[in-house]
Amino acid sequence: MAQNRGGPFLILAILLGLEAAAVVFLYLNQQSAANVTTRQTRPVVVAATDQPFGTKLDRNMLKVVNYPKDSVPANAYSSLDSVVGQTTKIFLASKEPVLASKLSTIGGGLSMMVRRDMRASSVTVNLVSSVSGFVVPGDKVDVLVTIDQTAQQQIATTKTILQNIEVLAAGVKTEQRDQENKPNTDLQTITLLVDPTAAERMALAMHEGKIHLTLRNPEDSDSSSVKPLDTRELLGGVPVASAPRRSAPAREKIVYRDRDVPVQPAAPAEPYKVTVIKKGKDQTTQPASDKK
């Protein structure tokens, strides 16, 4: 009877032993697999999300993943601290490895997007003149200026001053209204990539008139010849001819009266001589009255 009572405990002990052995076996297998994985992979810093060029990286934009040892790119980073604070020189896609050749420690932000021999120039326009705010970085636009009057004519004129210009940045500009504490978000600041000459034209256009932008198709890069348009042409009238150039007034001819004419001293008279023929010979003498 005692032997029968000990049977269940024996069976329970055997089961517990088998379970413990299984747990130990699985644990050892996992450790072995982890060791093999560690030996075969390396940590690599990658972009957590898409990062445009000119972005200053922080920890939230990055993550570390394990790459196969034989597939780790050259100049890859294994630590976030080695990357944080640097700026992207190109576009980084999500999960793309961050390499030394894709980063810059000099500058950051918009300045990294300005190519050599080019300039970033900003213009403030309202939402209507900027295609209702649909202008975004990467688009191409034409720049028009409208001037109320010029030196040649006292009517408004619109002219296309720049064509096929790349947009670097676009954002809403908030300003306060006159006497109200309400934000005015009808203004937008557009930053364009231009050469130094075009930057001067934009500055002068903003000073003299109002800037308008027209959005181009991404595949349209041709520059067309567009002549200026004034108010009379817009209304169907005859275009105003440029005012004739004034010629310098003719110089008046000055006539002097006798008393105004400076008197030139008279040339001294040549002394006269007397010829005397005496004994067949000529002899020229000066009169006695003229001799001194």
C-alpha positions as CSV (number, residue, x, y, z in Angstrom):
1,M,0.0,0.0,0.0
2,A,2.9,2.3,0.8
3,Q,4.6,1.4,-2.5
4,N,1.4,2.4,-4.4
5,R,1.3,5.8,-2.6
6,G,4.9,6.6,-3.7
7,G,4.2,6.0,-7.4
8,P,2.5,9.3,-8.2
9,F,5.3,11.3,-6.5
10,L,7.9,9.4,-8.5
11,I,6.0,10.1,-11.7
12,L,5.7,13.8,-10.8
13,A,9.4,14.0,-10.0
14,I,10.3,12.5,-13.4
15,L,8.0,15.0,-15.2
16,L,9.5,17.9,-13.3
17,G,13.0,16.7,-14.2
18,L,12.1,16.4,-17.8
19,E,10.6,19.9,-17.9
20,A,13.7,21.3,-16.2
21,A,15.9,19.6,-18.7
22,A,13.8,20.9,-21.6
23,V,14.1,24.5,-20.2
24,V,17.8,24.2,-19.9
25,F,18.1,22.7,-23.4
26,L,16.1,25.6,-24.9
27,Y,18.1,28.2,-23.0
28,L,21.4,26.8,-24.2
29,N,20.1,26.6,-27.7
30,Q,19.0,30.3,-27.6
31,Q,22.3,31.4,-26.2
32,S,24.2,29.4,-28.8
33,A,22.1,31.0,-31.6
34,A,22.6,34.4,-30.1
35,N,26.3,33.9,-30.0
36,V,26.3,32.7,-33.6
37,T,24.2,35.8,-34.6
38,T,26.5,38.1,-32.8
39,R,29.5,36.6,-34.5
40,Q,27.9,36.9,-37.9
41,T,26.4,40.5,-37.7
42,R,27.5,44.0,-36.9
43,P,25.4,47.0,-35.7
44,V,24.9,49.7,-38.3
45,V,23.3,53.2,-37.9
46,V,20.4,53.7,-40.4
47,A,17.9,56.5,-41.0
48,A,14.7,55.9,-39.1
49,T,12.6,57.9,-41.6
50,D,13.2,59.7,-44.9
51,Q,15.6,62.6,-44.4
52,P,16.0,65.3,-47.0
53,F,19.5,66.7,-47.7
54,G,20.5,69.5,-45.5
55,T,19.0,67.9,-42.3
56,K,20.8,68.1,-39.0
57,L,20.4,64.7,-37.5
58,D,19.3,63.9,-34.0
59,R,18.6,60.6,-32.2
60,N,14.9,60.5,-33.1
61,M,15.9,60.4,-36.8
62,L,18.2,57.4,-36.4
63,K,18.2,53.8,-35.2
64,V,20.7,50.9,-35.0
65,V,20.1,47.6,-36.8
66,N,22.2,44.4,-37.2
67,Y,23.7,43.9,-40.7
68,P,25.3,40.7,-41.9
69,K,29.0,40.9,-41.3
70,D,29.8,40.5,-44.9
71,S,27.2,43.1,-46.0
72,V,28.2,46.1,-43.8
73,P,28.9,49.1,-46.1
74,A,32.3,50.8,-45.9
75,N,32.4,53.9,-43.7
76,A,29.3,52.9,-41.8
77,Y,28.6,53.9,-38.2
78,S,27.9,51.6,-35.4
79,S,27.0,54.2,-32.7
80,L,24.4,56.9,-32.7
81,D,26.8,59.3,-30.9
82,S,29.0,59.2,-33.9
83,V,26.3,60.6,-36.2
84,V,24.1,62.9,-34.0
85,G,24.8,66.6,-34.9
86,Q,26.0,66.0,-38.4
87,T,24.2,67.2,-41.5
88,T,23.1,65.1,-44.5
89,K,24.6,66.1,-47.9
90,I,22.2,63.9,-49.9
91,F,18.7,62.5,-49.4
92,L,18.5,59.6,-47.0
93,A,15.7,57.0,-47.4
94,S,14.2,55.2,-44.5
95,K,16.4,52.3,-43.3
96,E,19.3,53.5,-45.5
97,P,22.7,53.1,-43.8
98,V,24.3,56.4,-42.8
99,L,27.7,56.6,-44.3
100,A,30.5,59.1,-43.7
101,S,30.4,60.2,-47.4
102,K,26.7,61.2,-46.9
103,L,27.3,63.6,-44.0
104,S,29.0,66.9,-43.4
105,T,30.2,68.5,-40.2
106,I,30.3,72.0,-41.9
107,G,27.2,74.1,-42.0
108,G,23.7,72.7,-41.9
109,G,20.2,73.4,-42.8
110,L,19.5,75.4,-45.9
111,S,23.1,76.3,-46.6
112,M,23.9,72.7,-47.5
113,M,21.3,72.9,-50.2
114,V,22.9,75.8,-52.0
115,R,25.2,74.6,-54.8
116,R,28.5,76.3,-55.6
117,D,28.3,79.6,-57.5
118,M,24.6,79.8,-56.6
119,R,22.6,81.8,-54.0
120,A,19.5,81.3,-51.9
121,S,17.2,84.3,-52.2
122,S,13.8,84.6,-50.4
123,V,10.8,86.5,-51.5
124,T,7.6,87.1,-49.5
125,V,4.4,86.6,-51.5
126,N,0.7,86.1,-50.6
127,L,-1.0,82.8,-51.1
128,V,-2.7,84.0,-54.3
129,S,0.5,85.1,-56.0
130,S,2.3,81.9,-54.9
131,V,-0.3,79.6,-56.6
132,S,-2.5,79.3,-53.5
133,G,0.3,77.9,-51.4
134,F,0.9,74.9,-53.6
135,V,4.5,75.8,-54.2
136,V,6.7,73.2,-52.4
137,P,10.5,72.5,-52.2
138,G,11.7,70.9,-55.4
139,D,9.2,72.7,-57.7
140,K,10.2,75.0,-60.6
141,V,8.7,78.4,-61.0
142,D,8.8,81.5,-63.1
143,V,9.2,84.9,-61.4
144,L,7.1,87.9,-62.6
145,V,7.2,91.4,-61.3
146,T,4.4,94.1,-61.7
147,I,5.4,97.7,-61.4
148,D,2.8,100.4,-61.2
149,Q,4.6,102.9,-63.3
150,T,7.9,103.4,-65.1
151,A,9.9,106.4,-66.2
152,Q,8.6,105.9,-69.8
153,Q,4.9,105.5,-69.0
154,Q,2.6,106.1,-66.1
155,I,0.7,102.8,-66.3
156,A,1.3,99.3,-64.7
157,T,3.5,96.8,-66.5
158,T,4.2,93.1,-65.8
159,K,7.3,91.4,-66.9
160,T,8.8,87.9,-66.5
161,I,12.2,88.3,-65.1
162,L,13.3,84.8,-64.2
163,Q,12.3,81.4,-65.6
164,N,12.7,77.7,-64.5
165,I,13.9,78.6,-61.0
166,E,14.2,75.8,-58.3
167,V,12.3,76.2,-55.0
168,L,14.5,75.4,-52.0
169,A,12.0,76.1,-49.2
170,A,8.5,77.3,-48.7
171,G,6.7,78.2,-45.5
172,V,3.9,80.3,-44.1
173,K,4.9,83.6,-42.6
174,T,2.9,84.8,-39.6
175,E,2.5,88.5,-39.1
176,Q,0.4,90.6,-36.8
177,R,-2.4,92.8,-38.2
178,D,-2.5,96.5,-37.6
179,Q,-4.4,96.8,-34.4
180,E,-5.5,93.3,-33.7
181,N,-3.7,90.5,-32.0
182,K,-4.7,87.9,-34.6
183,P,-2.1,86.1,-36.8
184,N,-2.2,86.8,-40.5
185,T,-1.1,83.7,-42.4
186,D,-1.9,85.0,-45.8
187,L,1.8,85.5,-46.5
188,Q,4.3,82.9,-47.6
189,T,8.1,83.0,-47.8
190,I,9.5,81.2,-50.8
191,T,13.3,80.6,-51.0
192,L,14.7,80.2,-54.6
193,L,18.0,78.9,-55.9
194,V,19.4,81.6,-58.2
195,D,22.7,82.8,-59.5
196,P,24.1,86.2,-58.2
197,T,22.8,88.1,-61.2
198,A,19.3,86.8,-60.8
199,A,19.5,87.6,-57.0
200,E,20.1,91.2,-57.9
201,R,17.1,91.2,-60.3
202,M,14.9,89.7,-57.6
203,A,16.0,92.3,-55.0
204,L,15.3,95.2,-57.4
205,A,12.0,93.7,-58.4
206,M,10.9,93.4,-54.8
207,H,12.0,97.1,-54.2
208,E,10.1,98.5,-57.3
209,G,7.0,96.3,-57.5
210,K,5.2,93.2,-56.5
211,I,6.4,89.6,-57.1
212,H,4.2,86.8,-58.6
213,L,5.1,83.1,-59.1
214,T,3.9,80.8,-61.7
215,L,4.3,77.0,-61.3
216,R,5.9,75.0,-64.0
217,N,5.6,71.3,-65.1
218,P,8.6,69.4,-63.8
219,E,9.4,68.2,-67.3
220,D,9.2,71.7,-68.8
221,S,12.6,73.3,-68.6
222,D,12.5,75.5,-71.7
223,S,12.8,79.2,-71.5
224,S,10.3,81.1,-73.7
225,S,10.5,84.7,-74.9
226,V,7.8,86.7,-73.2
227,K,7.4,90.4,-73.8
228,P,6.2,92.7,-71.1
229,L,2.5,93.4,-70.8
230,D,1.1,96.8,-69.8
231,T,-2.4,98.0,-68.9
232,R,-3.4,99.3,-72.3
233,E,-2.5,96.0,-74.0
234,L,-4.4,94.1,-71.4
235,L,-7.5,96.2,-72.2
236,G,-7.1,95.7,-75.9
237,G,-5.7,99.1,-76.7
238,V,-2.6,100.1,-78.6
239,P,0.5,99.6,-76.6
240,V,2.1,102.7,-75.3
241,A,5.2,103.6,-77.4
242,S,8.2,104.5,-75.5
243,A,8.6,108.2,-75.1
244,P,11.0,109.8,-77.6
245,R,14.3,110.6,-76.2
246,R,14.8,114.2,-75.7
247,S,17.6,115.8,-77.6
248,A,19.8,118.4,-76.0
249,P,18.6,121.9,-76.8
250,A,20.5,123.7,-79.5
251,R,23.0,126.1,-78.3
252,E,22.1,129.7,-79.0
253,K,24.3,131.6,-81.4
254,I,25.7,134.6,-79.6
255,V,26.1,137.8,-81.6
256,Y,28.3,140.5,-80.2
257,R,27.8,144.2,-80.9
258,D,30.7,146.3,-82.0
259,R,31.4,147.6,-78.6
260,D,31.4,144.0,-77.2
261,V,33.9,142.7,-79.6
262,P,37.4,142.8,-78.1
263,V,39.6,145.3,-80.1
264,Q,42.8,143.7,-81.4
265,P,45.8,146.1,-81.4
266,A,46.7,147.2,-84.9
267,A,50.0,145.9,-86.3
268,P,52.7,148.6,-86.5
269,A,53.0,150.2,-90.0
270,E,56.1,149.3,-91.9
271,P,58.4,152.4,-92.3
272,Y,58.6,153.7,-95.8
273,K,61.9,154.4,-97.6
274,V,63.0,156.9,-100.2
275,T,65.1,155.9,-103.3
276,V,67.5,158.6,-104.7
277,I,69.2,158.2,-108.0
278,K,72.4,160.0,-108.1
279,K,75.0,159.6,-110.8
280,G,73.3,156.5,-112.2
281,K,73.3,154.8,-108.8
282,D,70.3,154.0,-106.7
283,Q,70.5,154.8,-103.0
284,T,67.7,154.0,-100.6
285,T,67.5,156.2,-97.5
286,Q,65.0,156.7,-94.6
287,P,63.4,160.1,-94.4
288,A,65.1,162.4,-91.9
289,S,61.8,162.8,-89.9
290,D,61.7,159.0,-89.3
291,K,65.3,158.8,-88.2
292,K,65.9,158.6,-84.5
